[in-house]
Amino acid sequence: MKILFQGDSITDVGRNEEKGSTISIGQGYALMVAGDLGAKYPGRFTFVNKGVSGNRIVDLYARIKTDVWNEKPDVLSILLGINDVWHDVMFDNGVDNDRFYEMYSIIVKHTKQILPDVKIMLLEPFVLKTGETVEKWEFFDTETRLRQDSVKRVALENELLFVPLQERFDRACEKAEASYWIRDGVHPTPAGHRLIADAYEEALLSIV
């Protein structure tokens, strides 16, 4: 069973893009999931990471044929949304929420047409008030919540599995400060990646 991770830098985390590389899974939650489930269920899963740092929802669609459809996964997970917000702050090149929802819906629709048997998990984008997000916190908070609602809406409308993550990070901040979990407000620390991996594994095992 092939499990395909899709997303931005939170999924990428230094993966080696060289074909056939033994370390192409990266160093984040994808590695943790592959390690955990690979050890618990030897031979049951193959894990492929195609996350690309900096990607917005429109960037995923631009490469969807090579990095999703041609891979023919049994399970596809997508974790996207924060760059659609952050790139507005950094480069004035984000993707507004209406277009984010529309493009996400198109990605799901077209993927289901091309791969009718694929199971799709949509992971919730998240943000914490620390590091790079502090100065523009109201914008980050408001806009990320809109993207969260859009991802959940796409999941509900297409009867897909929605994996909430923001609440996990919020609860974790009751035990340690935000920077312990997400170093700059956007990119998780190893402990933050562990939170994502735990949610991911629970979700995946509920549908396979």
N, C-alpha and C positions, 0 to 999 in steps of 0.2 A: 504494500500500500504506500503510494507516494504522497508525502505531505509537503506542500509547497508554501514557503513563507514569502509574503510579498509586503513591501513597505518602503520606508525611507531609511534614514541613518539609524533609527532606533532598531530596525531589523538588520540592516547592513552590518554595522559594527565591525568593520575591517575584514569582511569576508574576502577570500581570494577568488577573483573572477576567472582565473585560469582553469580551463576545462579539465576536469579530472583531478583537480587538486583535492588532497585529503583534508584540507583545512578550510574549504570553501563555505562552511557553515557559519563562519564569523565567530565572534566572542561574546555575544549577548544572550538574550532569552532563547533564541533559536538553538544555540549550542546546548543550553541547559535542558531544553525539551528533548533534543536529540539524544543527549547523554542519559537522561533519566529514563525515557521510554525505550531507548535502544537497549539499555541494560535490563529493564524489567520484562521486555517482550522481544527477545533476540530474534532477528529475522522477520519481524512482522511489519516494520516500517522502514521506508527510505525517506530521508529528509533532504530537501533542496532549498537553499536560501537564495532568493533573487531580489532581495531588498537593495535599493540604490539610494545612497545618501543624497539628501537635498530634494528628493522627489515630492512633487505635489500630485494631486489626483490626476491632473492633465498629463503629467509625465508618465504615470503608470499606463494610461491608455495609449500613449505614443509607442510604448514598447510591449504592449499586451500580447501581441501574436508570438513574438520570440520568447518572452519571459513568462507567459502563462499558458496560452493555448498550445504551443508546440511542446510544452513540457508534459501535457496530458496528466495532470495530477488527479489523484482520487479525492484529496482534500486540499482546498485552497484557503489560506488565511490572509487577510489584508489588514494592515495597521497603518493608516494614513490620516492626515488631517492637520497636524500641527504646522507643517511647512506652508500649508495654504493660508495660515494665519501669520506665522513668523516671517515669511517672505514679504508680507506687506510692510512689516516694521523695518526689515533690513534693506529691501530692494524696491519697495513699492511695486511688487510683482506677485502678490498673493492671489488666491482664487476666492472670490466672494462666496458666501454660503449658498446662494441660490444656484450658482454654476457648479459649486462643489456637489450639491445634492444631485443635480441633473447628470453630471459626468459620472458620479458614483453609480447612479441608477443605470446608466448606459453600460458601464463596465460589467455590472452584474447581469444585465439583460443579455448582452452579447456573449458573455462567457457561458451562460446557461444554454444559449443557442448552439454554441460550438461544442461545449462539453456538457451535454444534458445530464450526465450521471455524477458530475462533480458535486461534492459537498463543500459548502462555502461558510467560513467563519469570519465575521466582521468584528474586529477588535476596536474598542472605543479609544479615540485619541485622548490625551490627558495633558495636564500642565500643573505645575506648582509654583508658588510665589517665592522664587529664590533666584539668585544670579541674574541672568539676562532678562528675566521677565518682570523684575521688580519695578523698573522705571515705567513700563507701559502695562502694568498689571491689569488695570480695568479693561483695556483693549484685549489683552490675552485671555482673561477670564471670560469676558462676554463672547468673544468670537469663537473660542474653543468650545464653549457650551453649545453654541449654535451648530458647530461641526459634529459634536457628540449627538445632538438631537437628530441631525441629518443621517448619520450612520445608523442610529437605532431605527429611524424611519425606513431607510432602505432595507434593513434586515427584516422588519415587520412586514413590509409590503411584499417582500419576496420569500417570506417564510424561511429565512436563514437564521443561523445561530448568531446572536449578538453577545459579545463578551465584554462586560463592563470592567473598566480598569480605574477610572477616576476615584471611585469610592475606596478601592483598595489602597491607593496612594494616600487619600485623605485620612483613612484609618491608621495607616502606617505612621503618619505625621503626629499621631498622639503618642507614639513611642519614641520617636527621634525627629529632629528638625528636618525640614524639607530637603535641605542640601545633602542629607545622608542618603536620601532615596533618589533624588534627581539633581545632578551637580550644578546645572545651570537653569533649571526650571523646565527644561525640555528633554535632555538626554539622561537616561537613568544611569545610576551607579550599578555596580554588581548586585547590590542588595535590591535595587529597584528592578533590575532585570529578573531577579528571583521572584519578585511579586508577579511580574507578567508571566513568567514561566509556569508558576503555580496555577494561575487562572487559565492559561492556555491548555495545560495538561488536563485539567478538570473538564474543560469544554470539549476538547478533542475526544477524550474517552467516553463522552456522553453520546457521541454520534458515530463511532466506529465499532 
